[in-house]
Amino acid sequence: DTVFTTIVDRLGDMAFFIFCAKLCPPKVEGSMFALQMGLSNFGSNAGLYLGTAILEIFYPKLHAPEFEGLTSYITLRSALRLLPILLVPFLVPRGRPSDSAKELGAGQAITAEADEEEQGVEEKT
């Protein structure tokens, strides 16, 4: 289970890495990858500690050899693993992986600030 989950997670991350590499400025890809891996590791560890806390709080008698409440714990654990799927509509941007960064809106905030500065300079002269 653990090996399979790790492989599927890494394959799922590849699309995200490609998408972020398209959006980040040139020569920053390495830093972006390091940030993504750091956040991924942080999320994995946070999930591990949260799972341990849930186990200790809600199922304190879940110890060998009896394992009372094991089935309800596994059900709860599986349900909590599916919970992030509810966030997908809010976190996934519109567009296709084949779209360029400009088509996806990268740099619009920087361009808008530059346009405002130019208009301010023109109005003063």
C-alpha positions as CSV (number, residue, x, y, z in Angstrom):
1,D,0.0,0.0,0.0
2,T,2.7,2.5,0.9
3,V,4.9,1.8,-2.1
4,F,1.9,2.0,-4.5
5,T,0.7,5.3,-2.9
6,T,4.1,6.9,-3.1
7,I,4.5,6.0,-6.8
8,V,1.0,7.3,-7.7
9,D,1.7,10.5,-5.7
10,R,4.9,11.2,-7.5
11,L,3.3,10.6,-10.9
12,G,0.5,12.9,-10.0
13,D,3.0,15.5,-8.9
14,M,4.7,15.5,-12.3
15,A,1.9,17.4,-14.0
16,F,2.1,20.0,-11.2
17,F,5.8,20.4,-11.7
18,I,5.5,20.9,-15.4
19,F,2.7,23.4,-14.9
20,C,4.7,25.4,-12.4
21,A,7.9,25.3,-14.6
22,K,5.9,27.0,-17.3
23,L,4.6,29.7,-15.0
24,C,7.8,30.6,-13.1
25,P,10.3,33.1,-14.4
26,P,13.4,31.9,-16.2
27,K,16.3,30.6,-14.1
28,V,14.1,30.1,-11.0
29,E,12.9,26.5,-11.8
30,G,15.3,24.9,-9.3
31,S,14.1,27.1,-6.5
32,M,10.5,26.4,-7.5
33,F,11.2,22.7,-7.5
34,A,12.9,22.9,-4.1
35,L,9.9,24.9,-2.7
36,Q,7.4,22.3,-4.1
37,M,9.3,19.4,-2.7
38,G,9.6,21.1,0.7
39,L,5.9,21.8,0.8
40,S,5.2,18.2,-0.3
41,N,7.4,16.8,2.5
42,F,5.8,19.2,5.0
43,G,2.3,18.0,3.9
44,S,3.3,14.4,4.2
45,N,4.7,14.8,7.7
46,A,1.7,16.9,8.7
47,G,-0.6,14.2,7.5
48,L,1.4,11.6,9.4
49,Y,1.2,13.5,12.7
50,L,-2.5,14.4,12.2
51,G,-3.3,10.7,11.5
52,T,-1.4,9.7,14.7
53,A,-3.3,12.3,16.7
54,I,-6.6,11.1,15.3
55,L,-5.7,7.6,16.2
56,E,-4.7,8.5,19.8
57,I,-7.7,10.8,20.4
58,F,-10.5,8.8,18.9
59,Y,-9.2,5.2,19.2
60,P,-7.1,5.0,22.4
61,K,-7.8,1.3,22.8
62,L,-6.6,0.3,19.3
63,H,-3.6,-1.8,20.4
64,A,-2.5,-5.4,19.7
65,P,-3.7,-8.1,20.0
66,E,-7.4,-6.9,20.2
67,F,-7.5,-3.9,17.7
68,E,-10.9,-2.7,18.9
69,G,-12.4,-0.2,16.4
70,L,-9.9,-1.0,13.6
71,T,-12.6,-1.0,10.9
72,S,-14.1,2.3,11.9
73,Y,-10.6,3.8,12.1
74,I,-9.7,2.6,8.6
75,T,-13.0,4.0,7.3
76,L,-12.4,7.4,8.9
77,R,-8.8,7.4,7.5
78,S,-10.0,6.6,4.0
79,A,-12.7,9.4,4.2
80,L,-10.2,11.9,5.4
81,R,-7.8,11.0,2.5
82,L,-10.6,11.9,0.1
83,L,-11.3,15.2,1.7
84,P,-8.8,17.3,-0.4
85,I,-10.7,16.3,-3.5
86,L,-13.3,18.8,-2.5
87,L,-10.7,21.6,-2.9
88,V,-9.9,20.8,-6.5
89,P,-12.4,23.1,-8.1
90,F,-11.0,26.0,-6.1
91,L,-7.3,25.3,-6.6
92,V,-7.0,24.2,-10.2
93,P,-6.7,27.1,-12.7
94,R,-8.5,27.2,-16.0
95,G,-6.6,26.3,-19.0
96,R,-4.8,23.3,-20.5
97,P,-1.2,22.1,-20.0
98,S,-0.4,23.0,-23.6
99,D,-1.3,26.7,-23.0
100,S,1.5,29.2,-22.6
101,A,2.1,31.0,-19.4
102,K,0.9,34.2,-20.9
103,E,-2.4,32.6,-22.0
104,L,-2.8,31.4,-18.4
105,G,-2.4,34.9,-17.0
106,A,1.1,34.7,-15.7
107,G,2.6,38.2,-15.1
108,Q,-0.7,40.1,-15.3
109,A,-0.2,41.7,-11.9
110,I,3.3,42.9,-12.9
111,T,2.0,44.2,-16.2
112,A,-0.9,46.0,-14.6
113,E,1.5,47.8,-12.1
114,A,3.8,48.9,-14.9
115,D,0.8,50.2,-16.9
116,E,-0.4,52.2,-13.8
117,E,3.0,53.7,-13.3
118,E,3.2,54.7,-17.0
119,Q,-0.2,56.4,-16.7
120,G,0.9,58.2,-13.6
121,V,4.0,59.5,-15.3
122,E,2.0,60.6,-18.4
123,E,-0.6,62.4,-16.2
124,K,2.2,64.4,-14.4
125,T,3.8,65.6,-17.6
